[in-house]
Amino acid sequence: MSTRALPDLSCFSVIDHYPPESYPGHHRTIGEFYQQVLEQCVLAERLGYRAFYVAEHHFDEYGVIPNPAVWLAAAAARTTRILLGPAVAVLPFRDPVHVAEDYAVLDQLSRGRLVLPVGSGYLRHEFEGFNIDGSTKRFRFDESLALVRTLWRGERVRFAGRYHALSGVALNVLPWQGRIPPMPIAVLRAEAAFHVGKAGEELMTVPYATVDRFEDIRGLLDAYREGRAAGGHDRGRTYVALHTYVADSDQQARADAAVAFDLYVATRKYAKRQTWDDIQKSGLSLMGSVETVTDKLVALADMGVDELMVLYNFGDLPHALACASLQRMVEDVAPRAQRRLAILSGEAAAAE
């Protein structure tokens, strides 16, 4: 086993909401949920998480942050160190000028704490809602990504493309201190991971939606690193998001979180829906006891994951349980995993 460094830990919330009129017995309003997640972001910073991400979604309770830059500005006002970003900014849905402007303002407000994962979208009802042909999403994405970066360099842009036209515009707000924030690209397949790597980009993936088994994560990351090598780049950076709940025992994790997770799964808008039992069989989660999750974290380190994005507050999981799990991850799991990696490194060195 080739040992690696412990992945950086960050938080990721889809912010799925269950309105009382559609889900009897649920009483939390969107505004109340926003405030709870802001409190969780503040806690994440205090615990030492590297970053906090929220999903962009439209037209359905599966996710209720249509413009993450707005919510993240509120998070920026309550924090000072933790990095902030969407996961992901869906570029085909918005004018690239608006994307560049909104997130440049956020980067200024947060004093350079923006990370901007980007993607092309995958939910049919969202494309239909924006009256966009889903078959064009890759072309729209590529065009928008290039324009956002050009605008962020402060250039005056004249451009006539397939989907966008700019007649000599330049932004009046640029990112903090003239930097281009990191922009990892979300992928669903190993083939795409190779091409993202070859282009010299950073990579983000949600294994729940991309592979069938926990062990398959390695193959996707290997494809990315092969692409990086083929393009003449260094090893790059990978961001991997997994549903996470840490309890005192596997049984307690199920008692606390299984119903909430299955509610979350029931709101998904595409065919791959792994229930709690399914995801335990596939291994595509970090849900269980401290020891169970420690084992998984060590395995992810061995795969070369650079940042683990813990999807920690799925379904209607109560605020207090979500916070307790975040704390256990940092205070119980991470130190155990670090010690395990140190032992494995010593054994590997002794064997050489």
SULGI-V873550 format. One record per residue. N is the residue number from 1. BURIAL is I if it has 24 or more other ideal C-beta (glycine too) atoms within 12 Angstrom, else O. Layout:
BEGIN
{{N/BURIAL} {N/BURIAL}}
END
This chain:
BEGIN
{{1/O} {2/O} {3/I} {4/I} {5/I} {6/I} {7/I} {8/I} {9/I} {10/I} {11/I} {12/I} {13/I} {14/I} {15/I} {16/I} {17/I} {18/I} {19/O} {20/O} {21/O} {22/O} {23/O} {24/O} {25/O} {26/O} {27/O} {28/I} {29/O} {30/O} {31/O} {32/O} {33/I} {34/I} {35/O} {36/I} {37/I} {38/I} {39/I} {40/I} {41/I} {42/I} {43/I} {44/I} {45/I} {46/O} {47/I} {48/O} {49/I} {50/I} {51/I} {52/I} {53/I} {54/I} {55/I} {56/I} {57/I} {58/I} {59/O} {60/I} {61/I} {62/I} {63/I} {64/I} {65/I} {66/I} {67/I} {68/I} {69/I} {70/O} {71/I} {72/I} {73/I} {74/I} {75/I} {76/I} {77/O} {78/I} {79/I} {80/O} {81/O} {82/I} {83/I} {84/I} {85/I} {86/I} {87/I} {88/I} {89/I} {90/I} {91/I} {92/I} {93/I} {94/I} {95/O} {96/I} {97/I} {98/I} {99/I} {100/I} {101/I} {102/I} {103/I} {104/I} {105/I} {106/I} {107/I} {108/I} {109/I} {110/I} {111/O} {112/I} {113/I} {114/I} {115/I} {116/I} {117/I} {118/I} {119/I} {120/I} {121/I} {122/I} {123/I} {124/O} {125/O} {126/I} {127/I} {128/O} {129/O} {130/I} {131/O} {132/I} {133/O} {134/I} {135/O} {136/O} {137/I} {138/I} {139/O} {140/I} {141/I} {142/I} {143/I} {144/I} {145/I} {146/I} {147/I} {148/I} {149/I} {150/I} {151/I} {152/I} {153/O} {154/O} {155/O} {156/O} {157/I} {158/O} {159/O} {160/O} {161/O} {162/O} {163/I} {164/I} {165/O} {166/I} {167/O} {168/O} {169/O} {170/O} {171/I} {172/O} {173/O} {174/I} {175/I} {176/I} {177/O} {178/O} {179/O} {180/I} {181/I} {182/I} {183/I} {184/I} {185/I} {186/I} {187/I} {188/I} {189/O} {190/I} {191/O} {192/I} {193/I} {194/I} {195/I} {196/I} {197/I} {198/I} {199/I} {200/O} {201/I} {202/I} {203/I} {204/I} {205/I} {206/I} {207/I} {208/I} {209/I} {210/I} {211/I} {212/O} {213/O} {214/I} {215/O} {216/I} {217/I} {218/I} {219/I} {220/I} {221/I} {222/I} {223/I} {224/I} {225/I} {226/O} {227/I} {228/I} {229/O} {230/O} {231/O} {232/O} {233/O} {234/O} {235/O} {236/I} {237/I} {238/I} {239/I} {240/I} {241/I} {242/I} {243/I} {244/I} {245/I} {246/I} {247/I} {248/O} {249/O} {250/I} {251/O} {252/O} {253/I} {254/I} {255/O} {256/I} {257/I} {258/I} {259/O} {260/I} {261/I} {262/I} {263/I} {264/I} {265/I} {266/O} {267/I} {268/I} {269/I} {270/O} {271/O} {272/O} {273/O} {274/I} {275/I} {276/I} {277/O} {278/O} {279/I} {280/I} {281/O} {282/I} {283/I} {284/I} {285/I} {286/I} {287/I} {288/I} {289/I} {290/I} {291/O} {292/I} {293/I} {294/I} {295/O} {296/I} {297/I} {298/I} {299/I} {300/I} {301/I} {302/I} {303/I} {304/I} {305/I} {306/I} {307/I} {308/I} {309/I} {310/I} {311/I} {312/I} {313/I} {314/I} {315/I} {316/I} {317/I} {318/O} {319/I} {320/O} {321/I} {322/I} {323/I} {324/I} {325/I} {326/I} {327/I} {328/I} {329/I} {330/I} {331/O} {332/I} {333/I} {334/I} {335/O} {336/I} {337/I} {338/I} {339/O} {340/I} {341/I} {342/O} {343/O} {344/I} {345/O} {346/O} {347/O} {348/O} {349/O} {350/O} {351/O} {352/O}}
END
